[in-house]
Amino acid sequence: MDVRLQVGLNFKRLRLARGLTQEEASELTGVSQQYLSGLERGRRNPTVLTLHELSRPLGGEPIDLLKPIEEAK
């Protein structure tokens, strides 16, 4: 699986586990809703710093966004 899609699906999983919309996640992370939409579709290539900014407000660690989908479940 493409690592960009893997990150996006893991972010979406964390976001939904917290019961957040993309707009709410955008407010928590400081990342635009448009960026989050592209991320969840595997169209963004986040930096290490962005992985940190995305995972922490959702109660995760950057490594949680990189886990293979089978491990993340």
N, C-alpha and C positions, 0 to 999 in steps of 0.2 A: 504494500500500500504506500502511496505517496506520503511522505512525512508531513507535508503541508495539510493534507486532508486529515491525517491522523491527529495532528494538533487541533484542527478545527472541530473534529468530532469529539475529542476529549474536552475541549472548552465547552462545547454545547452540553455535554453530559454533566459537567460540573455546574454550569449555569442552571440547567433544568432541575438538578438535584436541590438547588437552593430555591427553586420556584421563581426564578427571575426571568423577565423578558430581556430582549437584547437592549432595550432602552434603559432598563434598570441596571443591567450589567455595565452599560456604558457609563452611567453615572458613578458606579462604584470603582470602576477601573480607570476612568479618565481617558478611555479610548472611544472614538466615535462609533456610533451605531452602524454606520456604513462600513467601517473597518471590520467590526465584529461580524457583520453579515458576510463579508468576503472571506474572513478567516474561517467561519463555520462551513463555507463551501469549498475550502481548500484553495482559494485564490490569493491568499496572502502568505508572505514568507516572513514571519515575525523574527525579530532579533532576540538575543538572549535577554536583554533588558525588558523587552515587551512581554516575553514569557513570564518573567517575574511580576510585572505589573498586572498581567491578566490573571495569574493564578492566586496570588495572595489574598485579594479581596473576596475571592470565592471560597476561601478556606483550604486551598491546596498549595502545592509546591510546584515550581516549574517542571520538575520531573514528571508530575502527574499529566502534564500536557503532551509529553513525549512517549508515554507508555504505549506499547502495542495495544490495539483495541481489545484483544482477548483478555489481556491482563487488567485492563482498566475496569472491566465489568465487575 
